[in-house]
Amino acid sequence: MSTRSDVLSRHVLDNPRHQAMNHDSYSDDYIRGILDGVKTIAMVGASSNTVRPSYFVLKYLIEKGYRLYPINPGQAGKPILGTEFYASLADVPEPIDMVDIFRNSAAAGPIVDAALALEPKPKVIWMQLTVRNDEAAARAEAAGVKVVMNRCPKIEYGRLSSEITWVGVNSRTISSKKPKLSGGFQHLGIGKDGK
């Protein structure tokens, strides 16, 4: 028996008028537009374990001024980095601009469906490094939601702001413009105005 999301995925993928995004390569402008445009981020699969990548990303994005809502049903109600864990996307008390998925590719499908059930819908679905679900991406894009897969917002922010070069990593960005500091100590911004 086909579910509504299966039918929608097949329709989107089989529709010759549907111009799917190339999820193997994203332009800097596309990534910058997302990171500069979102303010609230729900991180599904966030961990309180300080050696987990999701903890590093959560901490980094909070330091950059984003409002983070960590989603982890086993930790719901517990404090973390000045915020608290929530059990589900539906429990977040304000509209979510971006859903950051720190789960495996198979789990991304149901998470995207839960995000698309929100009102208002998020502007962006972001799947972390190694996470890719093309069917879920097609459903999100059909609903007007931008999608990024197999990328990390922490890495992309650091690359676009050139902060990542401070530790000797090639940012793949070349500019003759002096980077602008945003709020805080040694925090470079990614936007046109340095924010």
C-alpha positions, 0 to 999 in steps of 0.5 A: 500500500502506497503512502501519500509521501510515496505517491508524492515522491514518485510524482515529483521524481517522474514529472519531467517539468520538475527541475531537481536541485543538483545535490552533488554540488551547491553554489556558495551563494546558495549555502550563504543565502541559507545560512544568512537567512535562517535564525531558528534551527531545530537539530534532530539527533542532537547529543549532550555528549561533548565528544559527539559531532552534533554537540560541536555543531550545536555549540558553534551555531549557538555561538554564531547567534542562531537559536537552536532547538535540540531534538532528542526524545531521550533527553527531552526537558534536560538543559544543554548550552543555555537551551533545552532538549525537545522531544519532537519538532512539533514541540518547538515553541516557535516557527523553525527556519531550518531542520538540521538532521543528525541521523542516518539517511533512512531516518531522514525520510520520516524526519522530513515528513514531520518537518513538512507537517509543521505549520508554517513549514521550515524554509530549509531541510539540512542533512548532515555529512553522509546523510542523503535521502533523495526521495525525502529531498524531492518531497521537501522541494515539492513543498517549496522547502530548500534542501542541502544534503551531505554537508555540515552547516558548521563547516560551511559557515567556517568555510564561507567566513574564512574562519576555517583557514585559521586552522590551516584548512583551504576554504576554497574561497578567494577574495581581496576583501578584508573579512568583517568581524561579526559579534563576539571575539574572532567571529567572522560573518558570512553575509554581505554586511559581515553578519 
